């Protein structure tokens, strides 16, 4: 009997911000830097609006309630 390896998708654990973009820190130790222009809503948001985010789906996504923006970790990994 053979078994398939269990595939565990990395999840976001926190987000940090810089003037020109944001970094998503993942559960597997990686960090993804994305420029704000990756999302038109994030590009047009104030620093205060960007800083207010929620991890959703136990870290599978990020939600910014003030600008109604959602990004998935899988989508960020695909670019």
C-alpha positions in Angstrom: 0.0 0.0 0.0 1.4 3.4 -0.9 0.5 6.7 0.5 0.6 10.2 -1.0 2.5 12.9 0.8 0.3 15.4 2.5 0.7 18.7 0.8 0.5 21.6 3.2 0.0 25.1 1.7 1.9 27.9 3.4 -0.3 30.4 5.2 0.2 34.1 6.0 1.2 34.7 9.6 1.6 38.5 9.4 1.9 41.4 7.0 4.4 44.3 7.3 4.5 47.5 5.3 7.0 49.7 3.7 6.5 52.9 1.7 6.6 51.1 -1.7 5.0 47.7 -0.8 4.1 45.1 1.7 5.7 41.8 2.9 3.6 38.7 3.6 5.4 36.5 6.1 4.5 32.8 5.6 4.2 29.9 8.0 7.0 28.1 6.2 9.5 30.9 6.9 9.4 32.6 3.5 8.5 36.2 3.0 6.9 37.7 -0.1 7.4 41.3 -1.0 4.7 42.8 -3.2 4.7 46.4 -4.5 1.5 48.3 -3.6 0.7 48.5 -7.3 0.1 44.8 -7.3 -3.4 45.9 -6.2 -5.0 49.1 -7.4 -6.9 49.3 -4.1 -3.8 49.0 -2.0 -2.0 51.5 -4.3 -4.7 54.1 -3.7 -5.1 53.4 0.1 -3.6 55.5 2.9 -0.9 53.9 5.1 -3.5 53.7 7.9 -5.9 51.8 5.6 -3.2 49.4 4.5 -2.2 48.7 8.1 -5.6 47.6 9.1 -5.8 44.0 7.7 -7.2 40.7 8.8 -5.8 37.2 8.1 -8.7 35.1 6.8 -9.2 31.4 6.3 -6.6 30.7 9.0 -4.0 32.6 6.9 -5.0 31.5 3.4 -5.8 35.1 2.6 -5.6 38.7 3.7 -8.5 41.1 3.9 -8.4 44.9 4.2 -11.8 45.9 5.5 -11.5 49.7 4.9 -10.8 49.3 1.2 -12.7 46.0 0.7 -9.7 44.2 -0.8 -8.9 40.4 -0.5 -5.7 38.7 -1.6 -5.0 35.0 -1.4 -1.6 33.6 -0.5 -1.9 31.1 -3.4 -2.4 34.0 -5.8 0.5 36.0 -4.3 2.7 32.9 -4.7 1.7 32.6 -8.4 2.5 36.3 -8.9 
